[in-house]
Amino acid sequence: MKTRASEFDRAFDEGEDVTDKLEVEKARRINYETRRVNVDFPDWMTRALDHESKRLGITRQALIDQAVDCQPAGSEESFMSLKP
Protein backbone atom coordinates (compact mmCIF):
# COMPACT_ATOMS: atom_id res chain seq x y z
CA MET A 1 0.00 0.00 0.00
CA LYS A 2 1.40 3.36 -1.03
CA THR A 3 1.54 6.20 1.44
CA ARG A 4 0.76 9.77 0.51
CA ALA A 5 3.61 12.21 0.88
CA SER A 6 1.65 14.27 3.39
CA GLU A 7 1.02 11.16 5.54
CA PHE A 8 4.66 10.15 5.31
CA ASP A 9 5.82 13.67 6.24
CA ARG A 10 3.45 13.80 9.21
CA ALA A 11 4.61 10.40 10.51
CA PHE A 12 8.25 11.35 10.06
CA ASP A 13 7.79 14.75 11.73
CA GLU A 14 6.09 13.06 14.69
CA GLY A 15 9.00 10.68 15.11
CA GLU A 16 7.19 7.55 13.99
CA ASP A 17 9.13 4.67 12.42
CA VAL A 18 8.64 5.14 8.68
CA THR A 19 11.01 2.43 7.46
CA ASP A 20 8.12 0.10 6.58
CA LYS A 21 6.80 2.80 4.24
CA LEU A 22 10.04 2.99 2.24
CA GLU A 23 10.56 0.99 -0.96
CA VAL A 24 14.18 0.11 -0.20
CA GLU A 25 14.40 -2.48 -2.98
CA LYS A 26 14.00 0.40 -5.45
CA ALA A 27 16.48 2.69 -3.69
CA ARG A 28 19.58 3.86 -5.54
CA ARG A 29 22.31 6.39 -5.02
CA ILE A 30 22.12 9.20 -7.55
CA ASN A 31 25.31 9.76 -9.58
CA TYR A 32 26.79 6.55 -8.16
CA GLU A 33 26.41 4.21 -11.12
CA THR A 34 29.60 2.32 -11.87
CA ARG A 35 31.46 2.26 -15.15
CA ARG A 36 34.17 -0.24 -16.06
CA VAL A 37 37.53 1.36 -16.82
CA ASN A 38 40.68 -0.38 -18.00
CA VAL A 39 43.95 1.00 -16.68
CA ASP A 40 47.47 -0.19 -17.47
CA PHE A 41 49.99 -0.11 -14.60
CA PRO A 42 53.71 -0.79 -14.75
CA ASP A 43 54.76 -4.13 -13.26
CA TRP A 44 56.38 -2.55 -10.19
CA MET A 45 53.13 -0.71 -9.39
CA THR A 46 51.04 -3.87 -9.72
CA ARG A 47 53.40 -5.64 -7.30
CA ALA A 48 53.17 -2.70 -4.88
CA LEU A 49 49.36 -2.70 -5.14
CA ASP A 50 49.25 -6.45 -4.50
CA HIS A 51 51.60 -6.13 -1.52
CA GLU A 52 49.58 -3.31 0.05
CA SER A 53 46.21 -4.93 -0.61
CA LYS A 54 47.44 -8.18 0.96
CA ARG A 55 48.74 -6.25 3.99
CA LEU A 56 45.35 -4.55 4.41
CA GLY A 57 43.37 -7.73 3.70
CA ILE A 58 41.44 -6.20 0.80
CA THR A 59 41.37 -6.77 -2.94
CA ARG A 60 43.53 -4.84 -5.38
CA GLN A 61 40.35 -3.30 -6.81
CA ALA A 62 39.24 -2.12 -3.36
CA LEU A 63 42.66 -0.56 -2.76
CA ILE A 64 42.55 1.28 -6.08
CA ASP A 65 38.99 2.45 -5.38
CA GLN A 66 40.04 3.80 -1.98
CA ALA A 67 43.13 5.49 -3.37
CA VAL A 68 41.25 7.21 -6.17
CA ASP A 69 38.44 8.24 -3.84
CA CYS A 70 40.80 9.67 -1.20
CA GLN A 71 43.46 11.23 -3.41
CA PRO A 72 43.03 15.02 -3.62
CA ALA A 73 42.95 16.21 -7.21
CA GLY A 74 46.29 17.68 -8.24
CA SER A 75 48.05 16.38 -5.14
CA GLU A 76 51.66 15.32 -5.61
CA GLU A 77 51.46 12.99 -2.61
CA SER A 78 50.59 9.42 -3.33
CA PHE A 79 49.87 6.30 -1.34
CA MET A 80 52.32 4.63 -3.71
CA SER A 81 55.64 6.15 -2.74
CA LEU A 82 57.46 3.05 -4.00
CA LYS A 83 59.29 3.72 -7.25
CA PRO A 84 61.68 1.42 -9.10
C-alpha positions in Angstrom: 0.0 0.0 0.0 1.4 3.4 -1.0 1.5 6.2 1.4 0.8 9.8 0.5 3.6 12.2 0.9 1.7 14.3 3.4 1.0 11.2 5.5 4.7 10.1 5.3 5.8 13.7 6.2 3.5 13.8 9.2 4.6 10.4 10.5 8.3 11.4 10.1 7.8 14.7 11.7 6.1 13.1 14.7 9.0 10.7 15.1 7.2 7.6 14.0 9.1 4.7 12.4 8.6 5.1 8.7 11.0 2.4 7.5 8.1 0.1 6.6 6.8 2.8 4.2 10.0 3.0 2.2 10.6 1.0 -1.0 14.2 0.1 -0.2 14.4 -2.5 -3.0 14.0 0.4 -5.5 16.5 2.7 -3.7 19.6 3.9 -5.5 22.3 6.4 -5.0 22.1 9.2 -7.5 25.3 9.8 -9.6 26.8 6.6 -8.2 26.4 4.2 -11.1 29.6 2.3 -11.9 31.5 2.3 -15.2 34.2 -0.2 -16.1 37.5 1.4 -16.8 40.7 -0.4 -18.0 44.0 1.0 -16.7 47.5 -0.2 -17.5 50.0 -0.1 -14.6 53.7 -0.8 -14.7 54.8 -4.1 -13.3 56.4 -2.5 -10.2 53.1 -0.7 -9.4 51.0 -3.9 -9.7 53.4 -5.6 -7.3 53.2 -2.7 -4.9 49.4 -2.7 -5.1 49.3 -6.4 -4.5 51.6 -6.1 -1.5 49.6 -3.3 0.0 46.2 -4.9 -0.6 47.4 -8.2 1.0 48.7 -6.2 4.0 45.4 -4.6 4.4 43.4 -7.7 3.7 41.4 -6.2 0.8 41.4 -6.8 -2.9 43.5 -4.8 -5.4 40.3 -3.3 -6.8 39.2 -2.1 -3.4 42.7 -0.6 -2.8 42.6 1.3 -6.1 39.0 2.4 -5.4 40.0 3.8 -2.0 43.1 5.5 -3.4 41.3 7.2 -6.2 38.4 8.2 -3.8 40.8 9.7 -1.2 43.5 11.2 -3.4 43.0 15.0 -3.6 42.9 16.2 -7.2 46.3 17.7 -8.2 48.1 16.4 -5.1 51.7 15.3 -5.6 51.5 13.0 -2.6 50.6 9.4 -3.3 49.9 6.3 -1.3 52.3 4.6 -3.7 55.6 6.2 -2.7 57.5 3.1 -4.0 59.3 3.7 -7.2 61.7 1.4 -9.1 
